[in-house]
Amino acid sequence: MSFAVKVTGHVKSVVDAELPGLTGSLIASGITAGDASLWGAAAEDEASRRLGWVRAVSVSRPLVAEVTALRDELVAQGVTRVVLAGMGGSSLAPEVIAQSAGVPLVILDSTSPGQVLAAIDGDAESGGLAQTVLVVSSKSGSTIETDSAKRAFEAAFRDLGIDPAGRIVVVTDPGSPLEESARADGHRVFTADPTVGGRYSALTAFGLVPAGLAGVDIGDLLDEADATLLEVAIDSPDNPALVLAAAIAGGGVARRDKLGLVTDGSHLIGLPDWIEQLVAESTGKQGTGILPVVLLPVSPELEAKTADLQVVRFVDDAHAFHLFERHTGEVLVSGSLGAQFVVWEYATAIAGRMIGIDPFDQPDVESAKVATRGLLDARPEPTAPAFVVDGVEVRVSDPALASSGTVAGVLAALWQTVPADGYVSIQAYVNRLDLSQLAGLRELVAADSGRPTTFGWGPRFLHSTGQYHKGGPANGVFLQILERTDLDLEIPGRPFTFGQLIQAQAAGDASVLAEGHGRPVVTLTLTDPQVEVLSLFEAAQ
């Protein structure tokens, strides 16, 4: 078998109780047949236009030769560095594909000026702009982050005397504004199946083109996925997608609505980040959902055995993995990357039916975009901080959160607002390359707050877990971390800069969370990031 899932303890009881109903409903074969009625009448129209991922392996086969030929052509020209500008599903799948294969692929899914400049400039090891091809991926063709990156790269190429026509490859849906402009400008264009939503697009052109151009054997990846298709299509209790769906969405009113994702010796790198987007954006709506929490093998949530957290542990061989007592009640998963993509897509769609939502729409994603556009149009002065201490500007959605006058006190006050079944979301709108250590804050906050804690780099999480934050259960509290920097970069043809864009994205999302949904939000702006990040770690302990 190309995929294995093993359950023990309480989760085995849940799965055993759910499987007869799942097999009897014929949902696995129904998904394979493209039955759009599986998720109810309200979801049928959307589902009828979003089940193309079931056919992705066969539809994508011709891409293998096309992408390989283009890569050979580029390499012959000395173009060996691949940068991907994409958001959400357009970047997370290629990132895990490339990382797991050990192939370098520069991911630009940020509007941080420093990160954009680093992607443009390159380095001695990977090469600079002269050796670079940019892959621009956007289903709609109008994603502001991706469009802004494309504009910046076009200007940089021209400054070097390089025609952007031969250095920008576009992946988009047919008929999008991006396809029209890209063809007019002479770019190589790959169009994807428009009946596949972004988060289900790992095995379409969105996942395969950038990974293949970077040097991944995408034919092997499709073979891995193909080997799993029969397993997930059969209405059998041995179907791994049915078992996985039952494990993460079963249990009725006693369901564990948080999903801990732990990589423990698996050869796959970054898979939980892709699953986080798939599951959170697919299920977090109508006041319910499944919240993925990406963990380390030593994370506090595991030691605390958090009651509303279902742990999924990724290992190299689920059947041979030694089940020590501490793993009882966990879900052990192993399999090739192609198999993981297929099984998790099926399982997520099945989980959506189990909890009664449409797993293919994202009704709350647009709200933050609208707020951002409003702030970019008006460009108001930033609101005054509640206080400034040691260079950290503190802003709060509720003045009571700032009564202590210290960062540690503000954080403690924020943790006190977390409901017993709630979670903490850390959102870092900073240069991910310069402040990569900030991700370690998650472990400290999880220990200090005593609740499951997620960490997202802004603005990329707006295209994934951002849906859950607004559409899921109203039990999250939010910690934004921003940076103030003198470094900025113009966006050609736009009246705002990258620095203004990322600030507007953070402020827009904060206003939607606090004013639109009544969620507690604390925003900490680091005016000297490299110094103050240490103070932040101290305050969170």
HUPE-V476827 format. One record per residue. N is the residue number from 1. RES is the residue in one small letter. PHI is phi in whole degrees, 0 to 359 (* if undefined). NEAR is the number of other ideal C-beta (glycine too) atoms within 8 Angstrom. D_FIRST is the distance of its C-alpha to the first C-alpha in Angstrom with 1 decimal. Layout:
n | res | phi | near | d_first
N | RES | PHI | NEAR | D_FIRST
N | RES | PHI | NEAR | D_FIRST
This chain:
n | res | phi | near | d_first
1 | m | * | 6 | 0.0
2 | s | 275 | 10 | 3.8
3 | f | 215 | 15 | 5.5
4 | a | 226 | 12 | 6.8
5 | v | 225 | 13 | 10.4
6 | k | 233 | 10 | 12.8
7 | v | 235 | 11 | 16.4
8 | t | 219 | 10 | 19.5
9 | g | 61 | 9 | 23.2
10 | h | 299 | 6 | 24.9
11 | v | 291 | 13 | 21.9
12 | k | 294 | 9 | 20.1
13 | s | 296 | 8 | 23.4
14 | v | 297 | 12 | 23.3
15 | v | 297 | 13 | 19.8
16 | d | 299 | 7 | 20.8
17 | a | 286 | 8 | 24.0
18 | e | 273 | 12 | 22.6
19 | l | 300 | 12 | 19.7
20 | p | 302 | 8 | 22.1
21 | g | 292 | 7 | 24.0
22 | l | 291 | 15 | 21.2
23 | t | 291 | 13 | 19.8
24 | g | 292 | 7 | 23.4
25 | s | 281 | 7 | 24.3
26 | l | 58 | 8 | 21.8
27 | i | 288 | 12 | 21.2
28 | a | 295 | 18 | 17.7
29 | s | 292 | 10 | 19.0
30 | g | 294 | 10 | 22.2
31 | i | 298 | 14 | 20.9
32 | t | 299 | 9 | 19.2
33 | a | 278 | 6 | 22.6
34 | g | 80 | 7 | 24.5
35 | d | 283 | 7 | 26.4
36 | a | 282 | 11 | 28.6
37 | s | 274 | 8 | 30.3
38 | l | 297 | 9 | 27.4
39 | w | 255 | 13 | 29.0
40 | g | 96 | 8 | 32.5
41 | a | 297 | 5 | 35.6
42 | a | 294 | 5 | 36.4
43 | a | 263 | 13 | 33.1
44 | e | 297 | 11 | 32.9
45 | d | 297 | 7 | 34.8
46 | e | 296 | 10 | 32.8
47 | a | 296 | 14 | 29.4
48 | s | 295 | 8 | 30.6
49 | r | 251 | 8 | 30.9
50 | r | 224 | 12 | 27.8
51 | l | 251 | 11 | 24.7
52 | g | 295 | 12 | 24.5
53 | w | 298 | 13 | 21.4
54 | v | 296 | 8 | 19.3
55 | r | 260 | 8 | 20.5
56 | a | 300 | 14 | 20.4
57 | v | 299 | 12 | 17.9
58 | s | 288 | 6 | 20.2
59 | v | 296 | 9 | 23.4
60 | s | 274 | 13 | 22.8
61 | r | 307 | 8 | 22.1
62 | p | 299 | 6 | 25.9
63 | l | 296 | 13 | 26.1
64 | v | 303 | 13 | 24.4
65 | a | 292 | 7 | 27.5
66 | e | 294 | 9 | 29.9
67 | v | 291 | 14 | 28.8
68 | t | 299 | 9 | 28.6
69 | a | 295 | 8 | 32.1
70 | l | 293 | 11 | 33.5
71 | r | 299 | 11 | 32.2
72 | d | 300 | 8 | 33.8
73 | e | 296 | 8 | 37.0
74 | l | 292 | 11 | 37.2
75 | v | 299 | 9 | 36.5
76 | a | 297 | 6 | 39.3
77 | q | 270 | 6 | 41.6
78 | g | 85 | 7 | 40.7
79 | v | 263 | 10 | 38.8
80 | t | 238 | 8 | 35.8
81 | r | 257 | 13 | 35.6
82 | v | 247 | 13 | 33.7
83 | v | 247 | 12 | 34.6
84 | l | 249 | 16 | 32.9
85 | a | 258 | 15 | 35.1
86 | g | 196 | 19 | 33.1
87 | m | 229 | 12 | 32.6
88 | g | 60 | 13 | 29.8
89 | g | 298 | 16 | 26.8
90 | s | 286 | 18 | 28.6
91 | s | 241 | 15 | 28.4
92 | l | 292 | 13 | 25.7
93 | a | 292 | 14 | 22.8
94 | p | 300 | 18 | 24.3
95 | e | 296 | 14 | 25.2
96 | v | 290 | 15 | 21.8
97 | i | 297 | 16 | 20.5
98 | a | 291 | 14 | 23.5
99 | q | 299 | 10 | 23.5
100 | s | 292 | 12 | 19.9
101 | a | 271 | 10 | 20.7
102 | g | 72 | 4 | 24.0
103 | v | 251 | 9 | 26.1
104 | p | 288 | 9 | 29.4
105 | l | 214 | 13 | 29.9
106 | v | 277 | 11 | 32.8
107 | i | 260 | 9 | 32.2
108 | l | 247 | 13 | 35.3
109 | d | 235 | 10 | 34.7
110 | s | 220 | 14 | 38.0
111 | t | 251 | 11 | 41.6
112 | s | 297 | 12 | 42.9
113 | p | 305 | 15 | 45.6
114 | g | 296 | 11 | 44.8
115 | q | 289 | 12 | 41.1
116 | v | 296 | 16 | 42.0
117 | l | 298 | 10 | 44.6
118 | a | 297 | 10 | 42.1
119 | a | 293 | 12 | 39.7
120 | i | 288 | 10 | 42.6
121 | d | 286 | 8 | 44.1
122 | g | 71 | 13 | 41.1
123 | d | 208 | 7 | 41.7
124 | a | 297 | 2 | 42.6
125 | e | 286 | 4 | 39.0
126 | s | 266 | 8 | 37.3
127 | g | 102 | 10 | 40.4
128 | g | 255 | 9 | 42.7
129 | l | 298 | 11 | 43.3
130 | a | 296 | 8 | 44.5
131 | q | 255 | 11 | 41.0
132 | t | 252 | 13 | 39.2
133 | v | 243 | 12 | 37.6
134 | l | 257 | 13 | 37.1
135 | v | 260 | 16 | 34.4
136 | v | 255 | 16 | 35.6
137 | s | 242 | 16 | 33.0
138 | s | 201 | 16 | 34.3
139 | k | 298 | 13 | 33.3
140 | s | 285 | 9 | 36.8
141 | g | 81 | 11 | 38.5
142 | s | 230 | 9 | 40.8
143 | t | 298 | 12 | 39.0
144 | i | 295 | 9 | 41.8
145 | e | 295 | 13 | 40.0
146 | t | 290 | 14 | 38.5
147 | d | 298 | 11 | 41.8
148 | s | 295 | 14 | 43.7
149 | a | 298 | 14 | 41.6
150 | k | 300 | 12 | 42.0
151 | r | 298 | 12 | 45.7
152 | a | 294 | 14 | 46.0
153 | f | 291 | 15 | 44.1
154 | e | 303 | 11 | 46.2
155 | a | 296 | 9 | 49.3
156 | a | 293 | 10 | 48.1
157 | f | 300 | 13 | 47.2
158 | r | 297 | 10 | 50.7
159 | d | 299 | 6 | 52.4
160 | l | 270 | 8 | 51.0
161 | g | 80 | 4 | 52.1
162 | i | 257 | 10 | 48.6
163 | d | 286 | 7 | 48.1
164 | p | 299 | 12 | 45.3
165 | a | 304 | 8 | 44.5
166 | g | 266 | 7 | 42.5
167 | r | 242 | 12 | 41.0
168 | i | 236 | 17 | 39.4
169 | v | 251 | 14 | 36.4
170 | v | 247 | 14 | 35.8
171 | v | 239 | 17 | 32.7
172 | t | 201 | 18 | 33.8
173 | d | 279 | 11 | 33.8
174 | p | 297 | 7 | 36.0
175 | g | 87 | 6 | 39.5
176 | s | 286 | 13 | 39.4
177 | p | 301 | 7 | 42.6
178 | l | 293 | 14 | 40.7
179 | e | 298 | 15 | 39.7
180 | e | 298 | 9 | 43.4
181 | s | 291 | 8 | 44.8
182 | a | 295 | 13 | 42.3
183 | r | 294 | 9 | 43.0
184 | a | 296 | 6 | 46.7
185 | d | 271 | 9 | 46.4
186 | g | 86 | 6 | 44.6
187 | h | 281 | 11 | 41.2
188 | r | 286 | 6 | 38.1
189 | v | 239 | 11 | 36.3
190 | f | 246 | 13 | 32.7
191 | t | 257 | 9 | 32.4
192 | a | 255 | 13 | 29.3
193 | d | 296 | 9 | 28.5
194 | p | 290 | 10 | 30.9
195 | t | 269 | 7 | 28.9
196 | v | 241 | 13 | 26.4
197 | g | 291 | 9 | 27.6
198 | g | 304 | 11 | 27.7
199 | r | 283 | 11 | 25.1
200 | y | 258 | 12 | 22.5
201 | s | 260 | 18 | 23.4
202 | a | 302 | 12 | 21.0
203 | l | 260 | 15 | 19.7
204 | t | 253 | 15 | 23.3
205 | a | 303 | 12 | 26.3
206 | f | 295 | 17 | 26.8
207 | g | 273 | 14 | 23.8
208 | l | 273 | 17 | 23.6
209 | v | 296 | 15 | 27.3
210 | p | 296 | 16 | 28.3
211 | a | 294 | 16 | 25.2
212 | g | 294 | 14 | 25.6
213 | l | 296 | 14 | 29.3
214 | a | 285 | 12 | 28.7
215 | g | 120 | 8 | 26.7
216 | v | 286 | 11 | 23.0
217 | d | 281 | 6 | 21.1
218 | i | 286 | 13 | 20.2
219 | g | 295 | 7 | 19.0
220 | d | 298 | 8 | 16.0
221 | l | 299 | 15 | 15.5
222 | l | 293 | 15 | 15.6
223 | d | 298 | 9 | 13.2
224 | e | 301 | 13 | 10.6
225 | a | 293 | 15 | 11.6
226 | d | 300 | 9 | 11.9
227 | a | 293 | 10 | 8.3
228 | t | 257 | 16 | 7.8
229 | l | 300 | 10 | 11.2
230 | l | 293 | 6 | 10.7
231 | e | 300 | 14 | 8.6
232 | v | 278 | 14 | 11.5
233 | a | 271 | 8 | 14.2
234 | i | 263 | 10 | 14.2
235 | d | 278 | 11 | 16.6
236 | s | 228 | 8 | 14.7
237 | p | 295 | 8 | 14.8
238 | d | 270 | 7 | 11.0
239 | n | 297 | 13 | 10.9
240 | p | 296 | 15 | 10.0
241 | a | 291 | 14 | 13.0
242 | l | 293 | 17 | 15.2
243 | v | 297 | 14 | 14.5
244 | l | 294 | 14 | 15.1
245 | a | 299 | 16 | 18.2
246 | a | 298 | 14 | 19.5
247 | a | 290 | 15 | 19.4
248 | i | 264 | 14 | 21.2
249 | a | 234 | 13 | 23.6
250 | g | 274 | 13 | 24.1
251 | g | 109 | 9 | 27.1
252 | g | 61 | 5 | 29.9
253 | v | 293 | 4 | 33.0
254 | a | 269 | 5 | 31.6
255 | r | 301 | 9 | 28.7
256 | r | 278 | 10 | 28.1
257 | d | 266 | 10 | 28.8
258 | k | 238 | 14 | 27.9
259 | l | 239 | 13 | 24.5
260 | g | 277 | 15 | 24.4
261 | l | 249 | 14 | 21.9
262 | v | 238 | 14 | 21.7
263 | t | 267 | 11 | 20.2
264 | d | 226 | 8 | 20.2
265 | g | 90 | 5 | 19.2
266 | s | 291 | 10 | 16.5
267 | h | 281 | 5 | 16.9
268 | l | 272 | 11 | 17.2
269 | i | 248 | 8 | 20.8
270 | g | 86 | 11 | 22.4
271 | l | 302 | 15 | 19.4
272 | p | 302 | 13 | 21.3
273 | d | 294 | 11 | 24.3
274 | w | 291 | 13 | 22.5
275 | i | 297 | 11 | 21.0
276 | e | 306 | 14 | 24.6
277 | q | 294 | 15 | 26.0
278 | l | 302 | 14 | 23.5
279 | v | 284 | 15 | 23.9
280 | a | 294 | 17 | 27.6
281 | e | 287 | 17 | 28.9
282 | s | 283 | 13 | 27.0
283 | t | 252 | 18 | 28.0
284 | g | 278 | 15 | 31.2
285 | k | 197 | 16 | 33.9
286 | q | 56 | 6 | 36.4
287 | g | 75 | 7 | 36.9
288 | t | 225 | 12 | 33.4
289 | g | 143 | 14 | 30.0
290 | i | 238 | 14 | 27.3
291 | l | 263 | 15 | 28.5
292 | p | 287 | 14 | 25.9
293 | v | 231 | 14 | 27.4
294 | v | 281 | 9 | 26.0
295 | l | 239 | 12 | 26.6
296 | l | 262 | 6 | 26.9
297 | p | 300 | 8 | 25.8
298 | v | 247 | 5 | 29.6
299 | s | 295 | 12 | 30.5
300 | p | 303 | 8 | 33.2
301 | e | 299 | 13 | 31.2
302 | l | 286 | 13 | 28.8
303 | e | 294 | 7 | 31.8
304 | a | 280 | 7 | 33.6
305 | k | 50 | 5 | 30.7
306 | t | 308 | 10 | 31.8
307 | a | 294 | 5 | 31.8
308 | d | 260 | 8 | 30.8
309 | l | 246 | 12 | 27.9
310 | q | 265 | 11 | 24.3
311 | v | 268 | 11 | 22.4
312 | v | 245 | 13 | 18.9
313 | r | 247 | 11 | 18.1
314 | f | 268 | 13 | 15.8
315 | v | 231 | 12 | 14.8
316 | d | 279 | 7 | 12.9
317 | d | 210 | 8 | 10.8
318 | a | 297 | 11 | 11.3
319 | h | 283 | 7 | 11.0
320 | a | 267 | 5 | 13.4
321 | f | 295 | 12 | 15.6
322 | h | 286 | 4 | 18.9
323 | l | 273 | 7 | 20.1
324 | f | 287 | 5 | 23.8
325 | e | 304 | 4 | 26.1
326 | r | 289 | 5 | 26.2
327 | h | 262 | 11 | 22.6
328 | t | 297 | 8 | 23.1
329 | g | 89 | 8 | 22.8
330 | e | 267 | 11 | 20.5
331 | v | 253 | 14 | 17.1
332 | l | 260 | 14 | 14.7
333 | v | 229 | 15 | 12.1
334 | s | 215 | 13 | 10.0
335 | g | 153 | 12 | 8.2
336 | s | 293 | 9 | 9.9
337 | l | 295 | 12 | 13.1
338 | g | 300 | 17 | 12.6
339 | a | 295 | 14 | 9.6
340 | q | 300 | 13 | 12.1
341 | f | 303 | 13 | 14.8
342 | v | 295 | 16 | 13.4
343 | v | 294 | 17 | 12.3
344 | w | 292 | 12 | 15.5
345 | e | 294 | 12 | 17.7
346 | y | 299 | 13 | 16.6
347 | a | 298 | 13 | 17.0
348 | t | 292 | 14 | 20.3
349 | a | 297 | 12 | 21.7
350 | i | 293 | 16 | 20.9
351 | a | 300 | 16 | 22.5
352 | g | 301 | 14 | 25.5
353 | r | 294 | 11 | 26.1
354 | m | 295 | 12 | 25.8
355 | i | 261 | 12 | 28.5
356 | g | 82 | 7 | 30.6
357 | i | 231 | 12 | 30.7
358 | d | 274 | 12 | 30.1
359 | p | 280 | 11 | 27.1
360 | f | 246 | 13 | 28.3
361 | d | 259 | 7 | 31.9
362 | q | 213 | 7 | 33.4
363 | p | 294 | 8 | 37.0
364 | d | 255 | 10 | 38.1
365 | v | 291 | 12 | 37.1
366 | e | 293 | 7 | 40.2
367 | s | 300 | 10 | 42.7
368 | a | 292 | 14 | 42.4
369 | k | 295 | 11 | 42.7
370 | v | 297 | 9 | 45.9
371 | a | 297 | 13 | 47.3
372 | t | 297 | 14 | 46.6
373 | r | 299 | 9 | 48.4
374 | g | 297 | 9 | 51.3
375 | l | 290 | 12 | 51.7
376 | l | 292 | 11 | 51.5
377 | d | 290 | 6 | 54.2
378 | a | 274 | 6 | 56.5
379 | r | 43 | 8 | 55.6
380 | p | 288 | 5 | 57.4
381 | e | 294 | 3 | 58.2
382 | p | 301 | 6 | 55.7
383 | t | 295 | 5 | 56.6
384 | a | 293 | 3 | 58.5
385 | p | 291 | 9 | 56.5
386 | a | 297 | 8 | 57.3
387 | f | 195 | 7 | 58.1
388 | v | 234 | 7 | 57.4
389 | v | 223 | 9 | 56.9
390 | d | 52 | 6 | 56.4
391 | g | 85 | 9 | 55.6
392 | v | 264 | 14 | 52.9
393 | e | 274 | 9 | 53.7
394 | v | 247 | 15 | 52.6
395 | r | 237 | 10 | 52.3
396 | v | 223 | 12 | 51.4
397 | s | 281 | 10 | 50.9
398 | d | 228 | 6 | 53.1
399 | p | 307 | 7 | 56.2
400 | a | 299 | 6 | 55.7
401 | l | 293 | 14 | 52.6
402 | a | 260 | 12 | 54.9
403 | s | 297 | 8 | 57.7
404 | s | 286 | 9 | 56.9
405 | g | 78 | 7 | 57.7
406 | t | 230 | 8 | 54.9
407 | v | 295 | 13 | 51.4
408 | a | 300 | 10 | 50.2
409 | g | 293 | 10 | 52.2
410 | v | 295 | 15 | 50.7
411 | l | 296 | 14 | 47.1
412 | a | 300 | 10 | 48.0
413 | a | 294 | 13 | 49.6
414 | l | 294 | 14 | 46.5
415 | w | 297 | 13 | 44.3
416 | q | 292 | 6 | 46.7
417 | t | 273 | 8 | 46.0
418 | v | 286 | 12 | 42.3
419 | p | 297 | 5 | 41.9
420 | a | 301 | 3 | 40.3
421 | d | 254 | 7 | 37.1
422 | g | 267 | 10 | 37.4
423 | y | 210 | 14 | 36.1
424 | v | 248 | 18 | 37.5
425 | s | 242 | 13 | 36.7
426 | i | 262 | 13 | 37.8
427 | q | 233 | 13 | 38.4
428 | a | 254 | 13 | 39.5
429 | y | 268 | 14 | 41.4
430 | v | 222 | 15 | 42.1
431 | n | 288 | 14 | 41.4
432 | r | 297 | 11 | 37.9
433 | l | 286 | 8 | 38.6
434 | d | 281 | 9 | 41.8
435 | l | 238 | 13 | 40.8
436 | s | 299 | 7 | 37.2
437 | q | 294 | 6 | 38.2
438 | l | 297 | 10 | 38.8
439 | a | 300 | 8 | 35.2
440 | g | 292 | 8 | 35.9
441 | l | 298 | 13 | 38.3
442 | r | 304 | 11 | 35.4
443 | e | 296 | 10 | 35.1
444 | l | 293 | 11 | 38.8
445 | v | 293 | 14 | 39.1
446 | a | 300 | 15 | 36.3
447 | a | 289 | 9 | 38.2
448 | d | 288 | 11 | 41.6
449 | s | 277 | 10 | 40.9
450 | g | 74 | 7 | 38.7
451 | r | 229 | 11 | 36.4
452 | p | 307 | 14 | 33.0
453 | t | 230 | 14 | 33.9
454 | t | 255 | 15 | 32.3
455 | f | 228 | 10 | 33.4
456 | g | 226 | 12 | 33.6
457 | w | 277 | 10 | 35.3
458 | g | 270 | 16 | 37.8
459 | p | 266 | 14 | 38.0
460 | r | 297 | 13 | 34.3
461 | f | 293 | 11 | 33.3
462 | l | 300 | 12 | 35.7
463 | h | 267 | 13 | 33.2
464 | s | 220 | 16 | 30.4
465 | t | 289 | 16 | 31.4
466 | g | 304 | 14 | 34.9
467 | q | 296 | 16 | 34.1
468 | y | 296 | 14 | 33.1
469 | h | 303 | 13 | 36.2
470 | k | 258 | 13 | 38.4
471 | g | 263 | 12 | 36.6
472 | g | 278 | 16 | 34.8
473 | p | 302 | 9 | 36.6
474 | a | 276 | 8 | 40.0
475 | n | 228 | 8 | 39.3
476 | g | 258 | 12 | 38.7
477 | v | 237 | 14 | 41.3
478 | f | 230 | 14 | 41.3
479 | l | 244 | 14 | 42.4
480 | q | 266 | 14 | 43.0
481 | i | 236 | 16 | 43.8
482 | l | 243 | 12 | 45.7
483 | e | 232 | 11 | 47.5
484 | r | 255 | 8 | 50.9
485 | t | 217 | 10 | 51.3
486 | d | 282 | 3 | 53.9
487 | l | 281 | 8 | 51.4
488 | d | 213 | 10 | 50.9
489 | l | 211 | 11 | 50.0
490 | e | 290 | 7 | 51.4
491 | i | 254 | 12 | 49.3
492 | p | 306 | 8 | 51.0
493 | g | 82 | 4 | 52.4
494 | r | 241 | 8 | 51.8
495 | p | 276 | 2 | 54.5
496 | f | 224 | 9 | 52.3
497 | t | 261 | 10 | 50.6
498 | f | 297 | 15 | 47.2
499 | g | 298 | 11 | 48.8
500 | q | 292 | 11 | 50.2
501 | l | 295 | 16 | 47.0
502 | i | 292 | 15 | 44.8
503 | q | 295 | 11 | 47.7
504 | a | 292 | 13 | 47.9
505 | q | 295 | 15 | 44.2
506 | a | 293 | 15 | 44.4
507 | a | 294 | 11 | 47.6
508 | g | 295 | 16 | 46.4
509 | d | 292 | 17 | 43.3
510 | a | 299 | 13 | 45.4
511 | s | 292 | 10 | 48.0
512 | v | 293 | 13 | 45.4
513 | l | 295 | 14 | 43.8
514 | a | 281 | 12 | 47.2
515 | e | 275 | 6 | 49.5
516 | g | 277 | 9 | 47.2
517 | h | 233 | 9 | 45.0
518 | g | 67 | 5 | 47.1
519 | r | 272 | 12 | 44.6
520 | p | 290 | 11 | 46.1
521 | v | 226 | 13 | 45.9
522 | v | 242 | 15 | 47.1
523 | t | 243 | 12 | 47.5
524 | l | 248 | 15 | 48.2
525 | t | 256 | 12 | 49.5
526 | l | 272 | 15 | 49.6
527 | t | 274 | 9 | 52.7
528 | d | 224 | 7 | 52.0
529 | p | 307 | 14 | 48.2
530 | q | 296 | 7 | 47.8
531 | v | 276 | 8 | 50.4
532 | e | 283 | 13 | 49.7
533 | v | 297 | 12 | 46.0
534 | l | 292 | 7 | 46.9
535 | s | 297 | 11 | 49.3
536 | l | 295 | 14 | 46.5
537 | f | 298 | 11 | 44.3
538 | e | 295 | 8 | 47.2
539 | a | 293 | 10 | 48.0
540 | a | 277 | 11 | 44.4
541 | q | 274 | 7 | 44.5
